[in-house]
């Protein structure tokens, strides 16, 4: 590693601040993972699997749990802003670091573009202006937030994300009251919607598999926790606390929300939601006869999108900073400002985020579909790289006495995780739509691998 060693045996970028706390890391992970996908995309999985979509979410959650535990083990031993990209480099060399790091950067940039596009579309309707105006305003505001000291960014993201968390908790409480028939004008719901309309498994196990494809990447984004760990006060302690907190909270929020929805609403009426009015969350709020349910949900969706967007500017800028420090990016990206924020990397992330927004509005035939298709499957590549890196690095870290947080059941569970990820990739190959994601991701990986070779040769001269 090129970064300075810390007293706990790990590494940290000496040019960045280290003032984040565990609560900041936790909320950053939640803020990145709980986006519009939960509020607008839940219906897709439900329509594919019926009530058994709960099994789909559970299967996806198990994979993410295992991956994050392995990432936590490496992160606690080597707290580095490059996170899994740096670990891939430690395990398999600089080409692996280059490909994994820039692949994740590309994924977050495309997701950022989709999120700010969605948020600006809603806000433009609120204020009666062109969508580019709120999009540009939000990008500038969040650029300033990310240029400030990381502690200020952490506080901003903490309170931004906590609003989403409070809304979801309120939704769960409201849902339980509706199911139990404890609200005026409502009676006990029972299991009518869970067992009716074809039963719990209306589309069989094939439906569960289809649902898994729809929800497999719902938990994506929490990897940012380990990127941020390098800027925390006590990386070894905080990363363990944050990962445990993020995993169980997201599991409760996702599984709890979906359980409420499939219990209260017939699964046959669920589908992809293009607006807040079509969301199953809005349907539940309407059941409770809450006034202004759609407007309230729109506001929550905007907050969710902007919170995720904010966390992803942070993640992309820190990843670019770390890659550049290790010779895998332009040296200018290593520049920091007086607040010890990687200012050039922040502006580069904001610029490419705006390019992604422009692509969504321009919607060039073929290109946008290809780029968006590549996003989903790239997370599989990152997960596989995390698992492979942990398997390769574990003996070395153990011999050096640097393990603070251990992966369960090593090496059997890590190898099981690899098998589950490959099985998910195989499942994607059986679906025509998901197959294009695999193909697109492979093309992006191949391009990055070629760029890695070019970069290595250029730096050798």
C-alpha positions in Angstrom: 0.0 0.0 0.0 1.2 3.5 -0.7 -0.6 5.2 2.1 0.9 5.7 5.5 0.5 3.0 8.1 -1.5 3.8 11.3 -0.8 2.9 14.8 -3.4 0.1 14.7 -1.6 -1.6 11.9 -4.0 -0.4 9.2 -3.6 2.3 6.6 -5.1 5.7 6.2 -4.7 8.5 3.7 -2.6 11.1 5.5 -4.0 13.9 3.4 -7.6 13.3 4.5 -9.3 14.1 7.7 -10.2 11.4 10.2 -13.2 12.8 12.1 -16.2 10.6 11.1 -17.9 8.6 13.9 -19.6 5.3 13.8 -23.1 6.9 13.6 -21.9 8.9 10.5 -20.7 5.7 8.8 -24.0 3.9 9.7 -26.2 6.6 8.3 -24.0 7.0 5.2 -24.5 3.3 4.4 -28.3 3.6 5.0 -28.5 6.8 3.0 -26.8 5.2 0.0 -28.8 1.9 0.1 -32.3 3.3 0.8 -33.2 5.2 -2.3 -36.1 5.3 -4.8 -35.6 1.6 -5.4 -37.3 0.8 -2.1 -40.2 3.2 -2.7 -40.8 2.8 -6.4 -39.1 -0.5 -7.3 -40.7 -2.8 -4.7 -43.7 -3.6 -6.9 -41.5 -5.2 -9.6 -40.3 -8.0 -7.3 -43.8 -8.5 -5.8 -45.4 -8.8 -9.2 -42.8 -11.5 -10.2 -42.9 -13.6 -7.0 -46.0 -12.7 -5.2 -45.8 -12.8 -1.4 -42.8 -15.1 -1.8 -40.8 -12.1 -2.8 -39.9 -12.1 0.9 -37.8 -15.2 0.2 -36.2 -13.3 -2.7 -35.2 -10.4 -0.4 -34.0 -12.9 2.2 -31.7 -14.6 -0.3 -30.3 -11.3 -1.5 -29.8 -10.2 2.0 -27.9 -13.3 2.9 -25.5 -12.8 0.0 -24.9 -9.1 1.0 -24.5 -10.0 4.7 -21.7 -12.5 3.8 -20.0 -10.1 1.4 -20.2 -7.2 3.9 -18.8 -9.3 6.7 -15.8 -10.2 4.5 -15.4 -6.6 3.5 -15.6 -5.6 7.2 -12.8 -8.0 8.1 -10.5 -6.5 5.5 -11.7 -2.9 6.3 -10.9 -3.3 10.0 -7.4 -4.6 9.2 -6.7 -2.1 6.4 -8.9 1.0 6.7 -8.2 2.6 3.4 -10.3 5.0 1.3 -9.8 2.7 -1.7 -11.6 -0.1 0.3 -12.3 -3.2 -1.8 -10.3 -1.8 -4.8 -7.2 -1.5 -2.6 -7.8 -5.0 -1.2 -8.2 -6.4 -4.7 -4.8 -4.8 -5.5 -3.2 -6.3 -2.4 -4.5 -9.7 -3.3 -4.2 -9.8 -7.1 -2.1 -6.9 -8.2 -2.6 -3.4 -9.6 -4.7 -4.4 -12.6 -7.3 -5.8 -10.3 -7.3 -2.6 -8.2 -7.7 -0.5 -11.3 -10.6 -2.5 -12.8 -12.5 -3.0 -9.5 -12.0 0.6 -8.4 -13.0 2.4 -11.6 -15.8 -0.2 -12.2 -17.5 0.8 -8.9 -16.8 4.5 -9.7 -18.6 4.1 -13.0 -21.5 2.3 -11.4 -22.0 5.0 -8.8 -21.7 7.8 -11.4 -24.5 6.2 -13.4 -26.7 5.7 -10.4 -26.1 9.3 -9.4 -27.3 10.4 -12.8 -30.5 8.3 -12.5 -31.2 9.6 -8.9 -30.7 13.3 -9.6 -32.8 12.9 -12.8 -35.7 11.4 -10.7 -35.4 14.0 -8.0 -35.3 16.9 -10.4 -38.3 15.6 -12.3 -40.4 15.7 -9.1 -39.0 19.1 -8.0 -39.5 20.7 -11.4 -43.2 19.8 -11.2 -43.4 21.3 -7.7 -41.8 24.7 -8.7 -42.9 24.8 -12.3 -39.4 25.1 -13.8 -37.3 23.1 -16.2 -35.8 19.9 -14.6 -32.2 21.0 -15.3 -32.6 23.9 -12.9 -33.2 21.9 -9.7 -30.7 19.3 -10.9 -27.9 21.9 -11.3 -28.8 23.6 -8.0 -28.7 20.3 -6.1 -25.4 19.3 -7.7 -23.8 22.6 -6.7 -25.2 22.4 -3.1 -23.9 18.9 -2.6 -20.5 19.7 -4.2 -20.1 22.4 -1.5 -21.2 19.9 1.2 -18.6 17.5 0.0 -15.9 20.1 -0.2 -16.4 21.0 3.5 -14.6 19.1 6.3 -15.7 15.5 6.4 -17.2 15.9 9.8 -19.6 18.5 8.4 -20.4 16.2 5.6 -21.0 13.4 8.0 -23.4 15.5 10.1 -25.3 16.6 7.0 -25.7 13.0 5.7 -26.6 11.8 9.2 -29.6 14.1 9.5 -30.5 13.7 5.9 -30.6 9.9 6.2 -32.3 9.9 9.6 -35.4 11.5 8.1 -35.7 8.5 5.7 -35.2 6.1 8.6 -37.9 7.9 10.7 -40.3 7.7 7.8 -39.7 4.0 7.2 -40.1 3.3 11.0 -43.4 5.3 11.0 -44.5 3.3 7.9 -43.8 0.0 9.7 -45.7 1.1 12.8 -48.6 2.3 10.7 -48.6 -1.0 8.7 -48.7 -3.1 11.9 -51.6 -1.1 13.2 -53.5 -1.6 9.9 -52.7 -5.3 9.8 -53.9 -5.7 13.4 -57.1 -3.6 12.7 -56.2 -1.1 15.5 -57.0 2.0 13.4 -60.5 3.4 13.3 -62.6 1.8 10.6 -60.2 -1.1 10.0 -60.4 -4.8 11.0 -57.8 -7.5 11.4 -56.4 -8.3 8.0 -55.2 -11.8 8.6 -53.4 -13.8 5.9 -55.9 -13.2 3.1 -53.4 -11.5 0.8 -50.6 -13.8 1.8 -52.4 -17.1 1.0 -55.0 -16.0 -1.4 -54.6 -15.1 -5.1 -52.7 -18.3 -5.8 -51.1 -18.8 -2.4 -47.8 -17.8 -0.9 -45.9 -19.2 -3.9 -48.3 -18.2 -6.8 -45.6 -18.4 -9.5 -43.6 -21.3 -7.8 -39.9 -21.2 -7.2 -39.4 -19.8 -10.7 -41.2 -16.7 -9.5 -38.9 -16.5 -6.5 -36.0 -16.7 -8.8 -37.5 -13.9 -11.0 -38.1 -11.9 -7.9 -34.5 -12.4 -6.8 -33.3 -10.9 -10.1 -35.6 -7.9 -9.5 -34.3 -7.3 -5.9 -30.8 -8.7 -6.0 -29.1 -5.3 -6.0 -31.6 -3.6 -3.7 -29.0 -3.5 -0.9 -26.2 -2.2 -3.2 -24.5 1.0 -2.0 -23.7 0.0 1.6 -20.1 -0.8 0.5 -19.5 3.0 0.9 -19.3 2.4 4.6 -15.8 0.9 4.2 -14.7 3.7 1.9 -15.6 6.2 4.6 -14.0 4.2 7.4 -10.5 5.6 6.5 -11.8 9.0 7.6 -13.2 7.9 10.9 -11.8 8.5 14.3 -11.3 4.9 15.1 -11.5 2.8 11.9 -11.0 -0.6 13.5 -13.9 -0.1 16.0 -16.2 2.0 13.9 -16.2 -0.2 10.8 -17.4 -3.2 12.8 -20.1 -1.2 14.5 -21.3 0.4 11.3 -21.4 -2.8 9.2 -23.4 -4.6 11.9 -25.8 -1.7 12.3 -26.3 -1.1 8.6 -26.9 -4.8 7.7 -29.6 -5.5 10.3 -31.4 -2.1 9.9 -31.6 -2.4 6.1 -32.8 -6.0 6.5 -35.6 -4.9 8.9 -36.5 -1.9 6.8 -36.7 -3.8 3.5 -38.2 -7.0 4.7 -40.5 -5.3 7.1 -41.8 -2.8 4.5 -42.3 -5.6 1.9 -44.0 -7.8 4.5 -46.5 -5.0 5.3 -47.2 -4.4 1.7 -47.9 -8.0 0.7 -50.0 -8.5 3.8 -52.2 -5.4 3.2 -52.4 -5.4 -0.6 -53.1 -8.1 -3.2 -49.8 -8.9 -5.0 -51.7 -9.1 -8.3 -52.2 -5.3 -8.2 -48.5 -4.5 -7.8 -46.1 -3.5 -10.6 -43.3 -1.1 -11.4 -44.1 2.4 -10.2 -43.3 5.3 -12.5 -44.5 7.9 -9.9 -45.2 8.2 -6.2 -48.9 7.8 -6.9 -48.3 4.3 -8.2 -46.0 3.2 -5.4 -47.3 0.4 -3.1 -46.2 2.7 -0.2 -48.7 5.3 -1.3 -51.4 2.6 -1.6 -50.8 1.6 2.1 -50.9 5.3 3.1 -54.2 5.6 1.3 -55.6 2.6 3.1 -54.9 4.5 6.4 -56.9 7.4 4.9 -54.0 9.8 5.4 -54.4 13.1 3.6 -51.8 14.3 1.1 -50.3 10.8 1.0 -48.9 11.1 -2.5 -47.4 14.5 -1.9 -45.8 13.3 1.3 -44.4 10.3 -0.4 -43.0 12.4 -3.2 -41.1 14.5 -0.6 -39.7 11.3 1.0 -38.6 10.0 -2.4 -36.8 13.3 -3.2 -35.1 13.1 0.2 -34.1 9.5 -0.4 -32.7 10.3 -3.8 -30.8 13.3 -2.6 -29.4 11.5 0.4 -28.2 8.7 -1.8 -26.8 11.2 -4.3 -24.9 13.0 -1.5 -23.3 9.8 -0.2 -22.3 8.7 -3.7 -20.5 11.9 -4.5 -18.5 11.2 -1.4 -17.9 7.6 -2.4 -16.8 8.3 -5.9 -14.5 11.2 -4.9 -12.8 9.2 -2.2 -12.4 6.2 -4.5 -10.9 8.4 -7.3 -8.6 10.1 -4.8 -7.3 6.7 -3.5 -6.9 5.2 -7.0 -4.9 8.3 -8.1 -2.7 8.1 -5.0 -1.8 4.6 -6.0 -1.0 5.4 -9.6 -4.3 4.3 -11.1 -5.6 7.8 -12.0 -4.5 11.3 -12.9 -2.3 12.8 -10.2 -4.4 15.9 -10.1 -7.2 13.9 -8.4 -5.0 13.7 -5.2 -5.3 17.4 -4.6 -6.9 18.4 -1.3 -8.2 21.7 -0.1 -7.8 23.4 3.3 -10.7 21.4 4.6 -8.7 18.2 3.7 -11.3 17.2 1.2 -10.2 15.8 -2.2 -11.6 18.9 -4.0 -10.6 18.0 -7.6 -12.0 14.5 -7.2 -15.2 16.0 -5.9 -15.6 18.3 -8.8 -14.8 15.5 -11.3 -17.5 13.3 -9.7 -20.0 16.1 -9.9 -19.1 16.8 -13.5 -19.5 13.2 -14.6 -22.7 13.0 -12.5 -24.0 15.9 -14.6 -22.9 14.1 -17.8 -24.9 11.1 -16.7 -27.9 13.4 -16.1 -27.4 14.8 -19.6 -27.3 11.3 -21.1 -30.6 10.5 -19.4 -32.3 13.6 -20.8 -30.7 13.2 -24.2 -31.3 9.4 -24.1 -29.0 8.5 -27.0 -30.3 5.3 -28.6 -28.4 2.3 -27.5 -25.7 4.1 -25.5 -27.9 4.9 -22.4 -29.5 1.5 -22.4 -26.0 -0.1 -22.5 -24.6 2.0 -19.7 -27.6 1.5 -17.4 -27.7 -2.2 -18.2 -24.0 -2.5 -17.1 -24.8 -1.0 -13.7 -26.6 -4.0 -12.1 -24.2 -6.7 -13.0 -21.1 -4.6 -12.1 -22.1 -5.0 -8.5 -21.7 -8.8 -9.0 -18.2 -8.3 -10.2 -17.4 -6.1 -7.1 -18.9 -8.7 -4.7 -17.0 -11.4 -6.4 -13.8 -9.4 -6.1 -14.4 -8.7 -2.4 -14.9 -12.4 -1.7 -11.9 -13.5 -3.7 -9.7 -10.8 -2.0 -10.8 -11.9 1.5 -10.0 -15.6 0.7 -6.6 -14.6 -0.6 -5.7 -12.0 2.1 -7.0 -13.8 5.2 -3.9 -16.0 5.8 -1.6 -13.0 5.4 -3.6 -10.7 7.7 -3.9 -13.5 10.3 -0.1 -14.2 10.2 0.5 -10.4 10.7 -1.9 -10.3 13.7 -4.0 -7.6 12.0 -7.4 -9.2 12.2 -9.9 -7.3 14.4 -13.2 -8.4 12.8 -13.3 -11.9 11.6 -15.4 -13.5 8.8 -17.5 -16.4 10.1 -16.7 -19.9 9.1 -13.6 -19.2 7.2 -12.9 -20.6 4.6 -16.2 -22.4 4.0 -18.5 -19.5 4.2 -16.4 -17.3 1.9 -16.3 -20.1 -0.7 -20.1 -20.5 -0.3 -20.4 -16.8 -0.9 -18.5 -17.1 -4.2 -20.7 -20.0 -5.2 -23.9 -18.0 -4.4 -22.6 -15.0 -6.4 -21.8 -17.3 -9.4 -25.2 -18.9 -9.0 -26.9 -15.5 -9.2 -24.9 -14.7 -12.3 -26.0 -18.0 -13.8 -29.6 -17.2 -13.0 -29.2 -13.9 -14.7 -28.0 -15.6 -17.8 -31.3 -17.5 -18.0 -33.3 -14.3 -18.2 -33.1 -12.3 -21.5 -33.2 -8.9 -19.8 -30.7 -9.8 -17.1 -28.5 -11.4 -19.7 -27.9 -8.1 -21.3 -26.7 -6.7 -18.0 -24.1 -9.5 -17.8 -22.9 -8.8 -21.4 -22.8 -5.0 -20.8 -20.8 -5.4 -17.6 -18.4 -7.8 -19.3 -17.8 -5.2 -22.0 -17.1 -2.4 -19.4 -14.7 -4.7 -17.5 -12.9 -5.5 -20.7 -12.5 -1.8 -21.5 -11.2 -1.1 -18.0 -8.8 -4.0 -18.2 -7.4 -2.5 -21.5 -7.1 0.9 -19.9 -5.3 -0.6 -16.9 -2.7 -2.1 -19.3 -2.3 1.3 -21.0 -2.0 3.1 -17.7 0.6 0.7 -16.4 2.7 1.0 -19.6 2.5 4.8 -19.6 3.7 5.0 -16.0 6.5 2.5 -16.7 8.1 5.0 -19.2 
